[in-house]
Structure formats: C-alpha cells, structure tokens
C-alpha cells in the first residue's frame, strides 16, 4: 500500500492495526484515506455501505472494513473531484 501522507510504498503482509504508523513519516496508517473503500463521491466518502461514519478521514479509526488501498488509485478519484471543484469555483470568481 501507499501511505497517503508521504506517498511511500509499504509492504503489507498482515492486517493493519488501529495504532500502526508509517515507518517513513510516522503518521497513522489505519485511516480512511489509506483505505480501498475511500471515495469522496460516495455516501460518507466510503463505498462500504455497512461501515460506520468516520468524521476525520486522516486519523486512526476502528473501522472493521478497512482494506489497504492499492496505490494512489483510490486517491485519483479524490484528486479529480477536487480539481473539478477548483475549476468550477474559478468560473464564478470575479
């Protein structure tokens, strides 16, 4: 998996626990933005319909559905939506 914060790749051989942190930057790993289900276009920004709502997507949480994301593919959705919103906002600026 790829760390959301430092973008370094980490070898994941087992489940990622709630208190695990990145060996490169020290940030939490068990966060929504590192999960394969994370999607800003989905309800509660999660494609897993049974998952509880997590408010802070960049902090460790207790979600049982956490699945390590596959590279930055899950963040490509985030970036494209963010870019689209920025372009739309620029249209209405004076």
Backbone as a printed PyTorch tensor [residue, N CA C, xyz], in Angstrom:
tensor([[[  0.8310,  -1.1850,   0.0000],
         [  0.0000,   0.0000,   0.0000],
         [  0.8700,   1.2400,   0.0000]],

        [[  0.2770,   2.3470,  -0.3470],
         [  1.0000,   3.6130,  -0.3940],
         [  0.4570,   4.5270,   0.7030]],

        [[  1.3440,   5.0950,   1.5000],
         [  0.9510,   5.9940,   2.5750],
         [  0.3360,   7.2620,   1.9800]],

        [[ -0.8150,   7.6540,   2.4840],
         [ -1.4950,   8.8560,   1.9960],
         [ -0.6410,  10.0960,   2.2140]],

        [[  0.0640,  10.1750,   3.3290],
         [  0.7930,  11.3870,   3.6950],
         [  2.1250,  11.5460,   2.9620]],

        [[  2.9910,  10.5170,   3.0110],
         [  4.3320,  10.6680,   2.4370],
         [  4.4720,  10.0070,   1.0680]],

        [[  3.4590,   9.2570,   0.6400],
         [  3.4110,   8.6060,  -0.6740],
         [  4.4180,   7.4600,  -0.8330]],

        [[  5.0790,   7.0500,   0.2590],
         [  5.9960,   5.9110,   0.1930],
         [  5.1950,   4.6140,   0.1890]],

        [[  5.7150,   3.6140,  -0.5120],
         [  5.0650,   2.3200,  -0.5520],
         [  5.5020,   1.4960,   0.6410]],

        [[  4.5300,   0.7760,   1.2360],
         [  4.7830,  -0.0620,   2.3970],
         [  4.3410,  -1.4770,   2.0790]],

        [[  5.1590,  -2.4440,   2.4740],
         [  4.8000,  -3.8410,   2.2780],
         [  3.8080,  -4.2370,   3.3630]],

        [[  2.6290,  -4.6630,   2.9570],
         [  1.6020,  -5.0750,   3.9100],
         [  1.4670,  -6.5820,   3.8260]],

        [[  1.8130,  -7.2600,   4.9170],
         [  1.7480,  -8.7170,   4.9290],
         [  0.6110,  -9.2240,   5.8050]],

        [[  0.0720,  -8.3690,   6.6540],
         [ -0.9750,  -8.7530,   7.5830],
         [ -1.9720,  -7.6110,   7.6980]],

        [[ -2.9400,  -7.7520,   8.5570],
         [ -3.8970,  -6.6510,   8.7880],
         [ -3.1690,  -5.4460,   9.3730]],

        [[ -3.6810,  -4.2950,   9.1050],
         [ -3.1140,  -3.0710,   9.6620],
         [ -3.9400,  -2.7050,  10.8870]],

        [[ -3.2820,  -2.6760,  12.0360],
         [ -3.9600,  -2.3530,  13.2840],
         [ -4.2240,  -0.8660,  13.4230]],

        [[ -5.1170,  -0.5170,  14.3450],
         [ -5.5060,   0.8740,  14.5530],
         [ -4.3370,   1.7460,  14.9530]],

        [[ -3.3720,   1.2230,  15.6780],
         [ -2.2760,   2.0380,  16.1970],
         [ -1.0120,   1.9810,  15.3390]],

        [[ -1.0710,   1.3170,  14.2060],
         [  0.1210,   1.2230,  13.3580],
         [  0.3790,   2.5390,  12.6420]],

        [[  1.6710,   2.8200,  12.4710],
         [  2.0520,   4.0660,  11.8080],
         [  3.0440,   3.7850,  10.6870]],

        [[  3.1700,   4.7240,   9.7940],
         [  4.0690,   4.6180,   8.6530],
         [  5.5170,   4.6320,   9.1430]],

        [[  6.3200,   3.7310,   8.6340],
         [  7.7270,   3.6610,   9.0410],
         [  8.5480,   4.8120,   8.4720]],

        [[  8.0050,   5.5140,   7.4790],
         [  8.7240,   6.6360,   6.8660],
         [  8.3830,   7.9760,   7.5180]],

        [[  7.0760,   8.2490,   7.6950],
         [  6.6710,   9.5750,   8.1890],
         [  6.0610,   9.5560,   9.5870]],

        [[  5.6960,   8.3840,  10.0790],
         [  5.1450,   8.2730,  11.4230],
         [  3.6580,   8.5480,  11.5510]],

        [[  2.9730,   8.8390,  10.4600],
         [  1.5300,   9.0920,  10.5000],
         [  0.7500,   7.7910,  10.6030]],

        [[ -0.5050,   7.8940,  11.0730],
         [ -1.3800,   6.7320,  11.2040],
         [ -1.6040,   6.0750,   9.8420]],

        [[ -1.7070,   4.7460,   9.8520],
         [ -1.9780,   4.0150,   8.6100],
         [ -3.4410,   3.5750,   8.4920]],

        [[ -4.0640,   3.2740,   9.6320],
         [ -5.4440,   2.7800,   9.6270],
         [ -6.3990,   3.9700,   9.5560]],

        [[ -6.3620,   4.6720,   8.4140],
         [ -7.1890,   5.8560,   8.2030],
         [ -8.0180,   5.6620,   6.9370]],

        [[ -9.0930,   6.3970,   6.8550],
         [ -9.9750,   6.2860,   5.6830],
         [ -9.2410,   6.5530,   4.3710]],

        [[ -8.3680,   7.5510,   4.3690],
         [ -7.7060,   7.9270,   3.1230],
         [ -6.6680,   6.9100,   2.6600]],

        [[ -6.3590,   5.9060,   3.4820],
         [ -5.4840,   4.8060,   3.0690],
         [ -6.2960,   3.5670,   2.7060]],

        [[ -7.6120,   3.6590,   2.7840],
         [ -8.4810,   2.5010,   2.5620],
         [ -8.9470,   2.4250,   1.1140]],

        [[ -9.0910,   1.2100,   0.6300],
         [ -9.5520,   0.9940,  -0.7410],
         [-11.0100,   1.4270,  -0.9200]],

        [[-11.7930,   1.4670,   0.1560],
         [-13.1980,   1.8680,   0.0770],
         [-13.3780,   3.3830,   0.0720]],

        [[-12.3300,   4.1490,   0.3520],
         [-12.4470,   5.6070,   0.4120],
         [-12.7700,   6.1790,  -0.9660]],

        [[-13.8310,   6.9840,  -1.0020],
         [-14.2630,   7.5950,  -2.2630],
         [-15.0680,   8.8430,  -1.9230]],

        [[-14.5630,  10.0090,  -2.2700],
         [-15.2400,  11.2580,  -1.9220],
         [-16.6040,  11.3980,  -2.5820]],

        [[-16.8710,  10.6400,  -3.6260],
         [-18.1590,  10.7400,  -4.2980],
         [-19.2160,   9.8340,  -3.6770]],

        [[-18.8250,   8.9660,  -2.7540],
         [-19.7560,   8.0340,  -2.1240],
         [-20.3560,   8.6340,  -0.8530]],

        [[-21.4640,   8.0750,  -0.4090],
         [-22.1010,   8.4950,   0.8390],
         [-21.1110,   8.3060,   1.9830]],

        [[-20.9280,   9.3180,   2.8150],
         [-19.9460,   9.3260,   3.9050],
         [-18.5200,   9.0970,   3.4130]],

        [[-18.2940,   9.3100,   2.1330],
         [-16.9850,   9.1440,   1.4910],
         [-16.4540,   7.7190,   1.6220]],

        [[-17.3660,   6.7500,   1.6420],
         [-16.9790,   5.3390,   1.7790],
         [-17.8980,   4.4800,   0.9240]],

        [[-17.3040,   3.5900,   0.1330],
         [-18.0890,   2.7070,  -0.7210],
         [-18.5990,   1.4790,   0.0230]],

        [[-18.1520,   1.2560,   1.2600],
         [-18.6570,   0.1390,   2.0740],
         [-19.9340,   0.6120,   2.7690]],

        [[-21.0640,   0.0820,   2.3770],
         [-22.3560,   0.5780,   2.8660],
         [-22.6140,   0.2640,   4.3390]],

        [[-21.9380,  -0.7250,   4.9050],
         [-22.1740,  -1.0980,   6.2950],
         [-21.2100,  -0.4160,   7.2780]],

        [[-20.2320,   0.2980,   6.7740],
         [-19.2520,   0.9500,   7.6450],
         [-19.8790,   2.1240,   8.3820]],

        [[-19.4620,   2.2960,   9.6360],
         [-19.9090,   3.4550,  10.4110],
         [-19.2500,   4.7080,   9.8690]],

        [[-19.9020,   5.8460,  10.0710],
         [-19.3670,   7.1170,   9.6110],
         [-18.1330,   7.4950,  10.4250]],

        [[-17.0950,   7.9200,   9.7280],
         [-15.8820,   8.4190,  10.3640],
         [-15.7430,   9.8750,   9.9480]],

        [[-15.6680,  10.7670,  10.9310],
         [-15.6300,  12.1940,  10.6400],
         [-14.2590,  12.6220,  10.1370]],

        [[-13.2040,  12.2810,  10.8770],
         [-11.8480,  12.6930,  10.4980],
         [-11.2010,  11.5810,   9.6820]],

        [[-11.1150,  11.7730,   8.3990],
         [-10.6110,  10.7420,   7.4800],
         [ -9.0950,  10.5710,   7.5230]],

        [[ -8.3930,  11.4470,   8.2570],
         [ -6.9270,  11.3910,   8.3180],
         [ -6.4030,  10.9650,   9.6840]],

        [[ -7.2800,  10.4670,  10.5440],
         [ -6.8980,   9.9810,  11.8740],
         [ -7.2490,   8.5080,  11.9910]],

        [[ -6.5010,   7.7950,  12.8190],
         [ -6.7560,   6.3700,  13.0390],
         [ -8.1890,   6.1590,  13.5160]],

        [[ -8.7990,   5.0610,  13.0880],
         [-10.1670,   4.7580,  13.4720],
         [-10.3350,   3.2670,  13.7200]],

        [[-11.5320,   2.8680,  14.1370],
         [-11.8020,   1.4720,  14.4990],
         [-12.5710,   0.7160,  13.4190]],

        [[-12.6110,   1.2070,  12.2170],
         [-13.3910,   0.5780,  11.1540],
         [-12.9260,  -0.8620,  10.8940]],

        [[-13.8860,  -1.7940,  10.9630],
         [-13.5820,  -3.2080,  10.7070],
         [-13.4900,  -3.5240,   9.2220]],

        [[-13.9160,  -2.6060,   8.3760],
         [-13.9150,  -2.8380,   6.9340],
         [-12.6640,  -2.2910,   6.2510]],

        [[-11.7360,  -1.7540,   7.0240],
         [-10.5280,  -1.1710,   6.4460],
         [ -9.7920,  -2.1900,   5.5900]],

        [[ -9.5140,  -1.7890,   4.3670],
         [ -8.7530,  -2.6020,   3.4260],
         [ -7.6760,  -1.7010,   2.8310]],

        [[ -6.3980,  -2.0810,   2.9540],
         [ -5.3390,  -1.2080,   2.4280],
         [ -5.5840,  -0.8570,   0.9660]],

        [[ -5.4660,   0.4180,   0.6610],
         [ -5.6630,   0.8860,  -0.7010],
         [ -4.5870,   0.3820,  -1.6310]],

        [[ -4.9240,   0.2960,  -2.8910],
         [ -3.9750,  -0.1790,  -3.9010],
         [ -3.3240,   1.0160,  -4.5710]],

        [[ -2.2160,   1.4560,  -3.9950],
         [ -1.5020,   2.6010,  -4.5660],
         [ -2.3260,   3.8480,  -4.4480]],

        [[ -2.1380,   4.7630,  -5.3650],
         [ -2.8740,   6.0230,  -5.3310],
         [ -4.1380,   5.9690,  -6.1870]],

        [[ -4.5150,   4.8040,  -6.6540],
         [ -5.7130,   4.6920,  -7.4800],
         [ -6.9380,   5.1870,  -6.7270]],

        [[ -7.0020,   4.8790,  -5.4170],
         [ -8.1670,   5.3240,  -4.6500],
         [ -8.1450,   6.8300,  -4.4480]],

        [[ -6.9790,   7.4640,  -4.5310],
         [ -6.8880,   8.9060,  -4.3560],
         [ -7.0570,   9.6460,  -5.6760]],

        [[ -6.9760,   8.9390,  -6.7710],
         [ -7.1770,   9.5720,  -8.0710],
         [ -8.5880,  10.1280,  -8.1530]],

        [[ -9.5620,   9.4080,  -7.5700],
         [-10.9360,   9.8980,  -7.5360],
         [-11.0000,  11.2050,  -6.7610]],

        [[-10.3010,  11.2460,  -5.6240],
         [-10.2870,  12.4410,  -4.7830],
         [ -9.7040,  13.6130,  -5.5450]],

        [[ -8.5590,  13.4030,  -6.1900],
         [ -7.8910,  14.4820,  -6.8970],
         [ -8.7280,  14.9910,  -8.0570]],

        [[ -9.3730,  14.1070,  -8.7900],
         [-10.1610,  14.5460,  -9.9340],
         [-11.3770,  15.3500,  -9.4760]],

        [[-11.9910,  14.9470,  -8.3750],
         [-13.1390,  15.6900,  -7.8580],
         [-12.6780,  17.0460,  -7.3350]],

        [[-11.5720,  17.0640,  -6.6070],
         [-11.0320,  18.3150,  -6.0730],
         [-10.6690,  19.2630,  -7.2000]],

        [[-10.0200,  18.7550,  -8.2270],
         [ -9.6500,  19.5840,  -9.3740],
         [-10.8820,  20.1470, -10.0730]],

        [[-11.9010,  19.3220, -10.2200],
         [-13.1270,  19.7770, -10.8730],
         [-13.8000,  20.8850, -10.0660]],

        [[-13.8060,  20.7250,  -8.7330],
         [-14.4090,  21.7560,  -7.8870],
         [-13.6330,  23.0700,  -7.9870]],

        [[-12.3090,  22.9870,  -8.0280],
         [-11.4900,  24.1960,  -8.1450],
         [-11.7660,  24.9170,  -9.4570]],

        [[-11.8600,  24.1650, -10.5410],
         [-12.1340,  24.7720, -11.8430],
         [-13.5180,  25.4280, -11.8670]],

        [[-14.4810,  24.7650, -11.2350],
         [-15.8270,  25.3170, -11.1740],
         [-15.8480,  26.6060, -10.3540]],

        [[-15.1460,  26.6270,  -9.2350],
         [-15.0830,  27.8310,  -8.4050],
         [-14.4180,  28.9830,  -9.1450]],

        [[-13.4150,  28.6760,  -9.9620],
         [-12.7160,  29.7160, -10.7120],
         [-13.6250,  30.3700, -11.7510]],

        [[-14.5980,  29.6360, -12.2490],
         [-15.5300,  30.1860, -13.2200],
         [-16.3700,  31.3180, -12.6230]],

        [[-16.6490,  31.2120, -11.3320],
         [-17.5420,  32.1760, -10.6940],
         [-16.8110,  33.2540,  -9.9210]],

        [[-15.4980,  33.2330,  -9.9270],
         [-14.7340,  34.2870,  -9.2640],
         [-14.6650,  35.5130, -10.1590]],

        [[-14.6610,  36.6730,  -9.5440],
         [-14.5600,  37.9080, -10.3220],
         [-13.3330,  38.6660,  -9.9220]]])
